[in-house]
Amino acid sequence: MSVRSFLDSNVLVYTDDRDAPEKQARAMRLVERARGEGWGVLSTQVLQEYFVAATRKLGVPPEIARRKVELFARLDLVLVDLADILGAIDLHRLHSLGFWDGLIVRAALRARCAVLLSENFQAGWQVDGLEVVNPFDA
C-alpha cells in the first residue's frame, strides 16, 4: 500500500484481538506500515471507536488502550467538525449509509484518501474517488 489510505476502527481493534491471530498480525503490519511509510490516515471518531471496542469487547485495560490511542494518533489525524457531520448526513441520504459509516467516509474524503481500509463496508464500493478495500481478504 503506497496510496493515502484511511484506516477504519476495525483495523485498530484487530491489533488487540488474540482470538483472530491472522487478522491481528495483518492489522499490526498495516498500522506499522501506515506510520512508517506515511500513508495512513484516521479520524478522532476512529480513535473513540477503538477505545470503546478494545476495552469493552476485548477487555484491554483502559491504561493500555489509552496509550495505543496516543500511538495511533501519530498517523495523519482528521478532527471531525460540523462540515463532516453535515457531509455524513448527506452521504446517509444519498448512499443509504448509516450515519457513523458516513462520517468515516466523509473524513476519508476530506483527507484526500484514495482507499478506505475496512471490513465493515462492501469491498470495491466507491464514492467520489474513494474505494473500499478489505485488508483482511486473503
DSSP file (Angstrom, degrees, kcal/mol; ACC not computed):
  #  RESIDUE AA STRUCTURE BP1 BP2  ACC     N-H-->O    O-->H-N    N-H-->O    O-->H-N    TCO  KAPPA ALPHA  PHI   PSI    X-CA   Y-CA   Z-CA
    1    1 A M              0   0    0      0, 0.0    38,-0.1     0, 0.0     4,-0.1   0.000 360.0 360.0 360.0 122.7    0.0    0.0    0.0
    2    2 A S        +     0   0    0      2,-0.1     2,-0.2    37,-0.1     3,-0.0   0.414 360.0  93.4-130.7  -4.2    1.5    3.3   -1.0
    3    3 A V  S    S-     0   0    0      1,-0.1     2,-0.2   110,-0.0   110,-0.1  -0.611  93.6 -85.2 -90.3 153.8   -1.5    5.4   -1.6
    4    4 A R        -     0   0    0     -2,-0.2   110,-2.4   108,-0.2   111,-1.4  -0.384  60.3-176.0 -57.9 121.6   -3.1    7.6    1.0
    5    5 A S  E     -ab  40 115A   0     34,-2.9    36,-2.0   108,-0.2     2,-0.5  -0.967  24.8-137.5-134.1 141.4   -5.4    5.3    2.9
    6    6 A F  E     -ab  41 116A   0    109,-2.8   111,-3.1    -2,-0.4     2,-0.6  -0.829  18.0-144.2 -97.7 129.0   -7.9    5.7    5.8
    7    7 A L  E     - b   0 117A   0     34,-3.0    36,-0.3    -2,-0.5   111,-0.1  -0.842  12.5-144.5 -96.7 121.3   -7.9    3.1    8.5
    8    8 A D    >>  -     0   0    0    109,-2.3     3,-1.2    -2,-0.6     4,-1.0  -0.356  30.4-102.5 -76.4 164.0  -11.3    2.2    9.9
    9    9 A S  H 3> S+     0   0    0      1,-0.3     4,-2.7     2,-0.2     5,-0.2   0.796 116.5  67.3 -61.4 -30.1  -11.6    1.3   13.6
   10   10 A N  H 3> S+     0   0    0      1,-0.2     4,-2.0     2,-0.2    -1,-0.3   0.844  96.8  55.6 -62.6 -30.7  -11.8   -2.4   12.9
   11   11 A V  H <> S+     0   0    0     -3,-1.2     4,-0.6   106,-0.3    -1,-0.2   0.936 111.0  43.7 -64.1 -45.1   -8.2   -2.4   11.7
   12   12 A L  H >< S+     0   0    0     -4,-1.0     3,-1.1     1,-0.2     4,-0.3   0.909 111.3  53.9 -66.7 -41.7   -7.1   -0.9   15.0
   13   13 A V  H >< S+     0   0    0     -4,-2.7     3,-2.1     1,-0.3     4,-0.3   0.889 100.8  60.4 -61.2 -39.9   -9.3   -3.2   17.1
   14   14 A Y  H >< S+     0   0    0     -4,-2.0     3,-0.9     1,-0.3    -1,-0.3   0.732  86.9  74.5 -63.3 -20.1   -7.8   -6.2   15.5
   15   15 A T  T << S+     0   0    0     -3,-1.1    -1,-0.3    -4,-0.6    -2,-0.2   0.724 106.8  36.1 -63.6 -17.1   -4.3   -5.2   16.7
   16   16 A D  T <  S+     0   0    0     -3,-2.1     2,-1.3    -4,-0.3    -1,-0.2   0.383  88.9 109.2-110.8   0.1   -5.6   -6.4   20.1
   17   17 A D    X   +     0   0    0     -3,-0.9     3,-1.3    -4,-0.3     7,-0.3  -0.639  34.7 173.3 -90.3  93.6   -7.7   -9.4   19.1
   18   18 A R  T 3  S+     0   0    0     -2,-1.3    -1,-0.2     1,-0.3    -4,-0.0   0.669  75.7  67.5 -71.8 -16.5   -5.9  -12.5   20.2
   19   19 A D  T 3  S+     0   0    0      1,-0.3    -1,-0.3    -3,-0.1    -2,-0.1   0.588 104.2  44.7 -79.1  -9.3   -8.9  -14.7   19.1
   20   20 A A  S <> S+     0   0    0     -3,-1.3     4,-2.8    -6,-0.1    -1,-0.3  -0.613  70.7 170.0-129.2  71.5   -8.1  -13.8   15.5
   21   21 A P  H  > S+     0   0    0      0, 0.0     4,-2.5     0, 0.0     5,-0.2   0.821  75.3  50.9 -60.0 -35.6   -4.3  -14.2   15.2
   22   22 A E  H  > S+     0   0    0      2,-0.2     4,-2.3     1,-0.2     5,-0.2   0.937 114.8  43.1 -67.5 -44.4   -4.1  -13.9   11.4
   23   23 A K  H  > S+     0   0    0      2,-0.2     4,-2.9     1,-0.2     5,-0.2   0.881 112.7  54.4 -66.6 -37.1   -6.1  -10.7   11.4
   24   24 A Q  H  X S+     0   0    0     -4,-2.8     4,-2.5    -7,-0.3    -2,-0.2   0.943 110.2  45.6 -60.7 -47.9   -4.2   -9.4   14.4
   25   25 A A  H  X S+     0   0    0     -4,-2.5     4,-2.2     1,-0.2    -2,-0.2   0.914 114.7  47.7 -62.8 -42.9   -0.9   -9.9   12.7
   26   26 A R  H  X S+     0   0    0     -4,-2.3     4,-2.6     2,-0.2    -2,-0.2   0.919 112.1  49.7 -64.6 -43.1   -2.1   -8.3    9.5
   27   27 A A  H  X S+     0   0    0     -4,-2.9     4,-2.5     1,-0.2     5,-0.2   0.911 110.3  50.3 -62.7 -42.5   -3.6   -5.3   11.4
   28   28 A M  H  X S+     0   0    0     -4,-2.5     4,-2.3    -5,-0.2    -1,-0.2   0.910 111.3  48.3 -63.6 -41.4   -0.4   -4.8   13.2
   29   29 A R  H  X S+     0   0    0     -4,-2.2     4,-2.8     2,-0.2     5,-0.2   0.919 111.1  51.4 -63.5 -42.7    1.6   -4.8   10.0
   30   30 A L  H  X S+     0   0    0     -4,-2.6     4,-3.0     2,-0.2    -2,-0.2   0.930 111.2  46.3 -60.3 -46.6   -0.8   -2.4    8.4
   31   31 A V  H  X S+     0   0    0     -4,-2.5     4,-2.0     2,-0.2     5,-0.2   0.920 113.5  49.2 -64.0 -43.2   -0.6    0.1   11.2
   32   32 A E  H  X S+     0   0    0     -4,-2.3     4,-2.9    -5,-0.2     5,-0.2   0.933 115.1  43.8 -61.0 -46.2    3.2   -0.2   11.3
   33   33 A R  H  X S+     0   0    0     -4,-2.8     4,-3.2     2,-0.2     6,-0.4   0.906 109.7  56.6 -66.0 -41.3    3.5    0.3    7.5
   34   34 A A  H  X>S+     0   0    0     -4,-3.0     6,-1.6    -5,-0.2     5,-0.7   0.900 115.6  37.3 -57.6 -41.7    0.9    3.2    7.6
   35   35 A R  H  <5S+     0   0    0     -4,-2.0     3,-0.2    -5,-0.2    -2,-0.2   0.936 119.4  46.7 -75.4 -47.7    3.0    5.1   10.1
   36   36 A G  H  <5S+     0   0    0     -4,-2.9    -2,-0.2    -5,-0.2    -3,-0.2   0.856 120.5  37.5 -65.2 -36.4    6.4    4.1    8.7
   37   37 A E  H  <5S-     0   0    0     -4,-3.2    -1,-0.2    -5,-0.2    -2,-0.2   0.531 105.5-126.5 -96.0  -7.5    5.6    4.9    5.1
   38   38 A G  T  <5S+     0   0    0     -4,-0.7    -3,-0.2    -5,-0.3    -4,-0.1   0.671  77.9 109.4  78.6  18.4    3.4    7.9    5.8
   39   39 A W      < +     0   0    0     -5,-0.7   -34,-2.9    -6,-0.4     2,-0.3   0.480  47.3 109.0-104.3  -1.6    0.2    6.9    4.0
   40   40 A G  E     +a    5   0A   0     -6,-1.6    36,-1.9   -36,-0.2     2,-0.3  -0.571  38.7 175.3 -87.3 137.8   -2.1    6.2    7.0
   41   41 A V  E     +ac   6  76A   0    -36,-2.0   -34,-3.0    -2,-0.3     2,-0.3  -0.983   4.2 161.9-134.1 143.8   -5.0    8.4    8.0
   42   42 A L  E     - c   0  77A   0     34,-2.4    36,-2.7    -2,-0.3     2,-0.3  -0.932  25.1-125.0-149.2 176.3   -7.6    8.1   10.7
   43   43 A S  E  >  - c   0  78A   0    -36,-0.3     4,-1.9    -2,-0.3    36,-0.2  -0.754  29.4-106.1-122.8 168.4  -10.1   10.3   12.5
   44   44 A T  H  > S+     0   0    0     34,-2.1     4,-2.1    -2,-0.3     5,-0.2   0.859 121.3  58.2 -60.0 -34.8  -11.0   11.2   16.0
   45   45 A Q  H  > S+     0   0    0     33,-0.3     4,-2.8     1,-0.2    -1,-0.2   0.921 103.5  51.5 -59.8 -44.2  -14.1    9.0   15.6
   46   46 A V  H  > S+     0   0    0      1,-0.2     4,-2.6     2,-0.2    -1,-0.2   0.897 108.8  50.8 -61.7 -41.1  -11.9    6.0   14.8
   47   47 A L  H  X S+     0   0    0     -4,-1.9     4,-2.3     2,-0.2    -1,-0.2   0.904 111.6  47.9 -63.5 -40.5   -9.9    6.6   17.9
   48   48 A Q  H  X S+     0   0    0     -4,-2.1     4,-2.2     2,-0.2    -2,-0.2   0.931 112.5  48.0 -64.9 -45.9  -13.0    6.8   20.0
   49   49 A E  H  X S+     0   0    0     -4,-2.8     4,-2.5     1,-0.2     5,-0.3   0.898 110.5  52.7 -62.8 -40.6  -14.5    3.6   18.5
   50   50 A Y  H  X S+     0   0    0     -4,-2.6     4,-3.2    -5,-0.2     5,-0.3   0.959 108.8  49.2 -57.9 -51.8  -11.2    1.8   19.0
   51   51 A F  H  X S+     0   0    0     -4,-2.3     4,-2.2     1,-0.2     5,-0.3   0.917 113.5  45.5 -57.4 -46.5  -11.1    2.7   22.7
   52   52 A V  H  X S+     0   0    0     -4,-2.2     4,-2.6     1,-0.2     5,-0.5   0.941 117.2  43.3 -63.9 -48.1  -14.7    1.6   23.3
   53   53 A A  H  X>S+     0   0    0     -4,-2.5     4,-1.8     1,-0.2     5,-1.4   0.912 114.5  49.7 -65.9 -42.6  -14.3   -1.7   21.4
   54   54 A A  H  <5S+     0   0    0     -4,-3.2     6,-2.7    -5,-0.3     4,-0.4   0.915 118.9  36.9 -65.0 -42.6  -10.9   -2.6   22.8
   55   55 A T  H  <5S+     0   0    0     -4,-2.2     4,-0.3    -5,-0.3    -2,-0.2   0.895 126.8  34.5 -79.4 -39.4  -11.9   -2.0   26.4
   56   56 A R  H  <5S+     0   0    0     -4,-2.6    -3,-0.2    -5,-0.3    -2,-0.2   0.923 129.7  27.7 -82.6 -45.7  -15.5   -3.3   26.3
   57   57 A K  T  <5S+     0   0    0     -4,-1.8    -3,-0.2    -5,-0.5    -2,-0.1   0.851 133.0  29.7 -88.2 -35.7  -15.3   -6.2   23.8
   58   58 A L  S   <S-     0   0    0     -5,-1.4    -3,-0.2    -4,-0.4    -4,-0.1   0.527  97.0-125.5-105.5  -6.8  -11.7   -7.3   24.2
   59   59 A G        +     0   0    0     -6,-0.3    -4,-0.2    -4,-0.3    -3,-0.1   0.739  44.8 167.5  71.6  22.8  -11.0   -6.4   27.8
   60   60 A V        -     0   0    0     -6,-2.7    -1,-0.2    -7,-0.1    -2,-0.1  -0.541  45.4-106.8 -67.3 130.2   -7.9   -4.3   27.1
   61   61 A P    >>  -     0   0    0      0, 0.0     4,-2.5     0, 0.0     3,-0.7  -0.330  25.1-122.1 -57.8 138.5   -7.1   -2.4   30.2
   62   62 A P  H 3> S+     0   0    0      0, 0.0     4,-2.6     0, 0.0     5,-0.2   0.827 110.5  57.5 -53.6 -34.8   -8.0    1.3   29.8
   63   63 A E  H 3> S+     0   0    0      2,-0.2     4,-1.8     1,-0.2     5,-0.1   0.903 110.3  43.1 -64.5 -39.9   -4.4    2.4   30.5
   64   64 A I  H <> S+     0   0    0     -3,-0.7     4,-2.4     2,-0.2    -1,-0.2   0.922 113.9  50.0 -71.6 -43.9   -3.1    0.3   27.6
   65   65 A A  H  X S+     0   0    0     -4,-2.5     4,-2.1     1,-0.2    -2,-0.2   0.886 109.6  52.9 -61.5 -38.1   -5.9    1.3   25.3
   66   66 A R  H  X S+     0   0    0     -4,-2.6     4,-2.0    -5,-0.3    -1,-0.2   0.929 109.0  48.6 -62.2 -45.0   -5.2    5.0   26.1
   67   67 A R  H  X S+     0   0    0     -4,-1.8     4,-2.0     1,-0.2    -2,-0.2   0.892 110.2  51.7 -62.9 -39.5   -1.5    4.6   25.3
   68   68 A K  H  X S+     0   0    0     -4,-2.4     4,-3.3     2,-0.2     5,-0.2   0.876 105.3  55.5 -66.8 -35.5   -2.4    2.9   22.0
   69   69 A V  H  X S+     0   0    0     -4,-2.1     4,-2.1     1,-0.2    -1,-0.2   0.925 107.5  50.4 -59.4 -43.3   -4.8    5.8   21.2
   70   70 A E  H  < S+     0   0    0     -4,-2.0    -2,-0.2     2,-0.2    -1,-0.2   0.910 113.4  45.2 -59.8 -42.0   -1.8    8.1   21.6
   71   71 A L  H >< S+     0   0    0     -4,-2.0     3,-1.7     1,-0.2    -2,-0.2   0.929 112.2  49.7 -69.3 -45.3    0.3    5.9   19.3
   72   72 A F  H >< S+     0   0    0     -4,-3.3     3,-2.1     1,-0.3    -1,-0.2   0.856 100.3  66.9 -60.3 -34.0   -2.4    5.6   16.7
   73   73 A A  T 3< S+     0   0    0     -4,-2.1    -1,-0.3     1,-0.3    -2,-0.2   0.544  80.2  79.3 -68.2  -5.0   -2.8    9.4   16.7
   74   74 A R  T <  S+     0   0    0     -3,-1.7    -1,-0.3    -4,-0.1    -2,-0.2   0.639  79.6  84.9 -75.8 -13.5    0.7    9.7   15.3
   75   75 A L  S <  S-     0   0    0     -3,-2.1     2,-0.4    -4,-0.2   -34,-0.2  -0.281 112.1 -68.6 -71.6 172.1   -0.9    8.9   11.9
   76   76 A D  E     -c   41   0A   0    -36,-1.9   -34,-2.4     1,-0.1     2,-0.5  -0.532  63.2-150.5 -64.9 123.6   -2.4   11.7   10.0
   77   77 A L  E     -c   42   0A   0     -2,-0.4     2,-0.6   -36,-0.2   -34,-0.2  -0.878  11.8-154.2-112.0 124.1   -5.4   12.6   12.1
   78   78 A V  E     -c   43   0A   0    -36,-2.7   -34,-2.1    -2,-0.5     2,-0.7  -0.843  13.2-146.3 -92.8 121.4   -8.7   14.1   10.9
   79   79 A L        -     0   0    0     -2,-0.6     2,-0.1   -36,-0.2   -36,-0.0  -0.809  22.2-126.3 -88.2 116.1  -10.5   16.1   13.5
   80   80 A V        +     0   0    0     -2,-0.7     2,-0.2     4,-0.1    23,-0.0  -0.404  38.8 172.6 -66.2 132.2  -14.3   15.7   12.9
   81   81 A D     >  -     0   0    0     -2,-0.1     4,-2.0     1,-0.0     3,-0.4  -0.691  48.7 -82.2-131.2-175.5  -16.1   19.0   12.6
   82   82 A L  H  > S+     0   0    0      1,-0.2     4,-2.7     2,-0.2     5,-0.2   0.880 125.2  55.9 -60.2 -40.7  -19.5   20.3   11.7
   83   83 A A  H  > S+     0   0    0      1,-0.2     4,-2.4     2,-0.2    -1,-0.2   0.880 108.0  49.9 -60.4 -36.7  -18.9   20.1    7.9
   84   84 A D  H  > S+     0   0    0     -3,-0.4     4,-2.5     2,-0.2    -1,-0.2   0.905 109.5  50.6 -67.5 -40.9  -18.0   16.4    8.4
   85   85 A I  H  X S+     0   0    0     -4,-2.0     4,-1.9     2,-0.2    -2,-0.2   0.930 113.4  44.9 -62.5 -45.4  -21.2   15.8   10.3
   86   86 A L  H  X S+     0   0    0     -4,-2.7     4,-2.1     1,-0.2    -1,-0.2   0.890 112.8  51.8 -66.5 -38.4  -23.3   17.5    7.6
   87   87 A G  H  X S+     0   0    0     -4,-2.4     4,-2.4    -5,-0.2    -2,-0.2   0.877 107.7  52.3 -64.2 -37.5  -21.4   15.7    4.9
   88   88 A A  H  X S+     0   0    0     -4,-2.5     4,-2.3     2,-0.2    -1,-0.2   0.879 107.3  52.4 -65.4 -37.8  -22.1   12.4    6.7
   89   89 A I  H  X S+     0   0    0     -4,-1.9     4,-2.3     2,-0.2    -2,-0.2   0.916 109.8  49.0 -63.1 -42.4  -25.8   13.2    6.8
   90   90 A D  H  X S+     0   0    0     -4,-2.1     4,-3.0     2,-0.2     5,-0.3   0.909 110.5  49.9 -64.4 -41.7  -25.7   13.8    3.0
   91   91 A L  H  X S+     0   0    0     -4,-2.4     4,-2.5     2,-0.2     6,-0.9   0.883 109.8  52.5 -63.1 -37.2  -23.9   10.5    2.5
   92   92 A H  H  X S+     0   0    0     -4,-2.3     4,-1.0     4,-0.2    -2,-0.2   0.930 114.4  42.0 -61.3 -45.9  -26.6    8.9    4.6
   93   93 A R  H  < S+     0   0    0     -4,-2.3    -2,-0.2     1,-0.2    -1,-0.2   0.911 122.7  37.1 -68.2 -43.8  -29.3   10.4    2.4
   94   94 A L  H  < S+     0   0    0     -4,-3.0    -2,-0.2     1,-0.2    -3,-0.2   0.791 130.9  24.4 -84.2 -29.6  -27.6    9.9   -0.9
   95   95 A H  H  < S-     0   0    0     -4,-2.5    -3,-0.2    -5,-0.3    -2,-0.2   0.279  98.0-117.7-123.1   9.0  -26.0    6.4   -0.5
   96   96 A S     <  +     0   0    0     -4,-1.0     2,-0.2     1,-0.2    -4,-0.2   0.815  60.4 154.2  56.2  32.9  -28.1    4.8    2.3
   97   97 A L        -     0   0    0     -6,-0.9    -1,-0.2    -9,-0.1    -2,-0.1  -0.624  51.0-106.0 -84.1 148.8  -25.0    4.7    4.6
   98   98 A G     >  -     0   0    0     -2,-0.2     4,-2.7     1,-0.1     5,-0.2  -0.397  35.8-109.9 -64.0 155.4  -25.5    4.6    8.3
   99   99 A F  H  > S+     0   0    0      1,-0.2     4,-2.0     2,-0.2     5,-0.2   0.924 117.1  48.0 -56.8 -48.2  -24.6    8.0    9.9
  100  100 A W  H  > S+     0   0    0      1,-0.2     4,-1.5     2,-0.2    -1,-0.2   0.874 113.2  48.2 -65.6 -36.8  -21.4    6.7   11.6
  101  101 A D  H  > S+     0   0    0      1,-0.2     4,-2.4     2,-0.2    -1,-0.2   0.893 109.7  53.7 -66.2 -39.3  -20.2    4.9    8.4
  102  102 A G  H  X S+     0   0    0     -4,-2.7     4,-2.8     1,-0.2    -2,-0.2   0.862 105.2  53.6 -61.5 -36.0  -20.9    8.1    6.5
  103  103 A L  H  X S+     0   0    0     -4,-2.0     4,-2.2     2,-0.2    -1,-0.2   0.868 108.1  50.1 -68.2 -35.7  -18.8   10.0    9.0
  104  104 A I  H  X S+     0   0    0     -4,-1.5     4,-2.3     2,-0.2    -2,-0.2   0.946 113.2  45.9 -63.4 -48.7  -15.9    7.6    8.3
  105  105 A V  H  X S+     0   0    0     -4,-2.4     4,-2.6     1,-0.2    -2,-0.2   0.919 111.9  51.6 -61.3 -44.3  -16.3    8.1    4.6
  106  106 A R  H  X S+     0   0    0     -4,-2.8     4,-2.7     1,-0.2    -1,-0.2   0.913 110.1  48.4 -60.4 -44.2  -16.6   11.8    4.9
  107  107 A A  H  X S+     0   0    0     -4,-2.2     4,-1.8     2,-0.2    -1,-0.2   0.905 111.9  49.9 -64.3 -40.4  -13.3   12.0    7.0
  108  108 A A  H  <>S+     0   0    0     -4,-2.3     5,-2.4     2,-0.2    -2,-0.2   0.908 112.6  47.0 -64.3 -41.5  -11.5    9.8    4.4
  109  109 A L  H ><5S+     0   0    0     -4,-2.6     3,-1.7     1,-0.2    -2,-0.2   0.919 110.4  51.7 -66.0 -43.4  -12.7   12.0    1.6
  110  110 A R  H 3<5S+     0   0    0     -4,-2.7    -1,-0.2     1,-0.3    -2,-0.2   0.850 107.9  52.9 -62.9 -32.5  -11.7   15.2    3.4
  111  111 A A  T 3<5S-     0   0    0     -4,-1.8    -1,-0.3    -5,-0.2    -2,-0.2   0.392 115.2-119.1 -82.9   4.4   -8.3   13.8    3.9
  112  112 A R  T < 5 +     0   0    0     -3,-1.7     2,-0.2     1,-0.2    -3,-0.2   0.880  52.6 168.2  59.7  42.0   -8.0   13.1    0.2
  113  113 A C      < -     0   0    0     -5,-2.4  -108,-0.2     1,-0.1    -1,-0.2  -0.604  31.7-161.1 -82.8 146.3   -7.6    9.3    0.7
  114  114 A A  S    S+     0   0    0   -110,-2.4    17,-2.3    -2,-0.2     2,-0.4   0.658  77.3  42.0 -93.7 -22.3   -7.9    7.0   -2.3
  115  115 A V  E     -bd   5 131A   0   -111,-1.4  -109,-2.8    15,-0.2     2,-0.5  -0.971  59.8-157.8-132.3 140.8   -8.6    3.9   -0.2
  116  116 A L  E     -bd   6 132A   0     15,-2.5    17,-2.6    -2,-0.4     2,-0.8  -0.974  18.1-150.7-113.2 113.5  -10.7    3.1    2.9
  117  117 A L  E     +bd   7 133A   0   -111,-3.1  -109,-2.3    -2,-0.5     2,-0.3  -0.760  43.8 125.2 -88.5 108.7   -9.3    0.1    4.6
  118  118 A S        -     0   0    0     15,-2.0     3,-0.1    -2,-0.8    18,-0.1  -0.988  54.4-154.4-161.2 148.5  -12.3   -1.6    6.3
  119  119 A E  S    S+     0   0    0     -2,-0.3     4,-0.1    15,-0.1    15,-0.1   0.356  91.5  75.2-102.6   3.0  -14.1   -4.9    6.6
  120  120 A N  S    S+     0   0    0      2,-0.1     2,-0.3   -19,-0.0    -1,-0.1   0.513  91.5  57.6 -91.5  -6.2  -17.3   -3.0    7.6
  121  121 A F  S    S-     0   0    0     -3,-0.1     2,-0.5    -5,-0.1    -3,-0.1  -0.761 101.5 -87.0-116.5 165.2  -18.1   -1.8    4.1
  122  122 A Q    >   -     0   0    0     -2,-0.3     3,-2.1     1,-0.1    10,-0.3  -0.630  50.4-115.9 -74.2 121.3  -18.6   -3.7    0.9
  123  123 A A  T 3  S+     0   0    0     -2,-0.5    10,-0.2     1,-0.3     3,-0.1  -0.303  99.4  24.5 -57.9 137.0  -15.2   -4.2   -0.7
  124  124 A G  T 3  S+     0   0    0      8,-3.1    -1,-0.3     1,-0.3     9,-0.1   0.213  84.6 139.4  91.4 -14.3  -14.9   -2.5   -4.0
  125  125 A W    <   -     0   0    0     -3,-2.1     7,-2.6     6,-0.1     2,-0.4  -0.395  34.6-164.0 -63.0 139.1  -17.6    0.1   -3.2
  126  126 A Q  E     +E  131   0A   0      5,-0.2     2,-0.3    -3,-0.1     5,-0.2  -0.955  19.6 172.5-130.3 146.6  -16.6    3.6   -4.5
  127  127 A V  E >  S-E  130   0A   0      3,-2.1     3,-2.2    -2,-0.4    -2,-0.0  -0.920  72.7 -18.8-151.4 126.7  -17.7    7.1   -3.9
  128  128 A D  T 3  S-     0   0    0     -2,-0.3     3,-0.1     1,-0.3    -2,-0.0   0.816 129.6 -44.6  48.3  41.6  -16.1   10.3   -5.1
  129  129 A G  T 3  S+     0   0    0      1,-0.3     2,-0.5   -17,-0.0    -1,-0.3   0.466 112.6 118.2  86.6   1.8  -12.7    8.6   -5.9
  130  130 A L  E <   - E   0 127A   0     -3,-2.2    -3,-2.1   -15,-0.0     2,-0.4  -0.890  45.1-164.6-103.3 129.0  -12.6    6.7   -2.6
  131  131 A E  E     -dE 115 126A   0    -17,-2.3   -15,-2.5    -2,-0.5     2,-0.4  -0.940  16.2-130.7-116.9 135.7  -12.5    2.9   -2.9
  132  132 A V  E     -d  116   0A   0     -7,-2.6    -8,-3.1    -2,-0.4     2,-0.4  -0.701  25.4-176.1 -83.9 129.7  -13.2    0.4    0.0
  133  133 A V  E     -d  117   0A   0    -17,-2.6   -15,-2.0    -2,-0.4   -12,-0.1  -0.996  22.5-139.9-125.6 128.9  -10.6   -2.3    0.4
  134  134 A N    >   -     0   0    0     -2,-0.4     3,-1.4   -17,-0.2   -15,-0.1  -0.799  12.2-163.1 -86.5 110.3  -11.0   -5.1    2.9
  135  135 A P  T 3  S+     0   0    0      0, 0.0    -1,-0.1     0, 0.0   -16,-0.1   0.576  84.8  59.4 -72.6  -5.9   -7.4   -5.6    4.2
  136  136 A F  T 3  S+     0   0    0    -18,-0.1     2,-0.2     2,-0.0   -17,-0.0   0.401  74.6 113.1-104.3   1.8   -8.3   -9.0    5.7
  137  137 A D    <         0   0    0     -3,-1.4   -18,-0.0     1,-0.1    -4,-0.0  -0.518 360.0 360.0 -69.1 141.7   -9.4  -10.6    2.4
  138  138 A A              0   0    0     -2,-0.2    -1,-0.1     0, 0.0    -2,-0.0   0.501 360.0 360.0 -66.1 360.0   -6.9  -13.4    1.5
